Amino acid sequence: KEDGNVKITLIDLLGDIVREWSFKEGENGCRIGPNEIIWDGKGEKTNEYVTTGAYILKIESKGKIVFWKIAVK
């Protein structure tokens, strides 16, 4: 409904953090309406492509947390 700071965390099914993104109010990723984030498919620590499978996206903004299950092919 309004711009706000957003933190997105990609987590594997073992609970390990694969990648994190933080966006400040007004940047792409945390503006009112649809936002698109382009990811190269690589993990943050290893800088290698992640394996095919299921992952969890944790999206935090304005004190609310949403979890999404996603698949990487």
C-alpha positions as CSV (number, residue, x, y, z in Angstrom):
1,K,0.0,0.0,0.0
2,E,3.0,2.3,0.5
3,D,6.8,2.4,-0.1
4,G,8.9,0.9,2.7
5,N,12.1,-0.9,3.5
6,V,12.2,-4.5,2.4
7,K,14.5,-7.4,3.3
8,I,14.3,-10.6,1.3
9,T,16.0,-13.8,2.4
10,L,16.4,-16.9,0.3
11,I,16.6,-20.0,2.6
12,D,17.3,-23.6,1.6
13,L,15.2,-26.4,3.1
14,L,17.9,-27.1,5.7
15,G,17.5,-23.6,7.0
16,D,20.7,-22.1,5.6
17,I,20.6,-18.6,4.2
18,V,21.5,-18.7,0.5
19,R,21.1,-15.1,-0.4
20,E,19.8,-11.8,1.2
21,W,18.7,-8.6,-0.4
22,S,17.8,-5.3,1.3
23,F,16.0,-2.4,-0.4
24,K,15.4,1.0,0.9
25,E,12.2,2.9,0.6
26,G,11.6,4.1,-2.9
27,E,14.1,1.7,-4.6
28,N,13.0,-1.0,-7.0
29,G,12.0,-3.9,-4.7
30,C,10.1,-1.8,-2.2
31,R,7.9,0.6,-4.2
32,I,4.1,0.7,-4.2
33,G,2.8,-1.9,-6.7
34,P,4.5,-4.7,-8.5
35,N,8.3,-4.9,-8.2
36,E,10.8,-7.1,-10.0
37,I,14.0,-8.4,-8.5
38,I,16.5,-10.0,-10.9
39,W,18.7,-12.7,-9.4
40,D,21.6,-14.4,-11.1
41,G,20.9,-17.8,-9.4
42,K,24.1,-17.7,-7.3
43,G,24.5,-18.1,-3.6
44,E,25.9,-15.2,-1.6
45,K,28.7,-17.0,0.2
46,T,29.8,-19.4,-2.6
47,N,29.1,-17.3,-5.6
48,E,28.1,-20.5,-7.3
49,Y,24.7,-21.4,-8.9
50,V,22.3,-23.0,-6.4
51,T,21.1,-26.5,-6.9
52,T,17.7,-27.3,-8.4
53,G,15.0,-27.7,-5.8
54,A,12.7,-26.0,-3.4
55,Y,13.6,-22.9,-1.4
56,I,11.9,-20.5,1.0
57,L,11.7,-16.7,0.4
58,K,11.3,-14.7,3.6
59,I,10.0,-11.2,2.9
60,E,10.1,-8.6,5.7
61,S,8.6,-5.2,5.6
62,K,7.0,-2.8,8.1
63,G,7.0,-5.4,10.9
64,K,5.3,-8.0,8.8
65,I,6.9,-11.3,7.6
66,V,5.7,-13.4,4.6
67,F,7.1,-16.8,3.6
68,W,6.9,-18.1,0.0
69,K,7.9,-21.5,-1.2
70,I,9.6,-21.3,-4.6
71,A,11.3,-23.8,-7.0
72,V,14.6,-23.3,-8.7
73,K,15.0,-25.1,-12.0
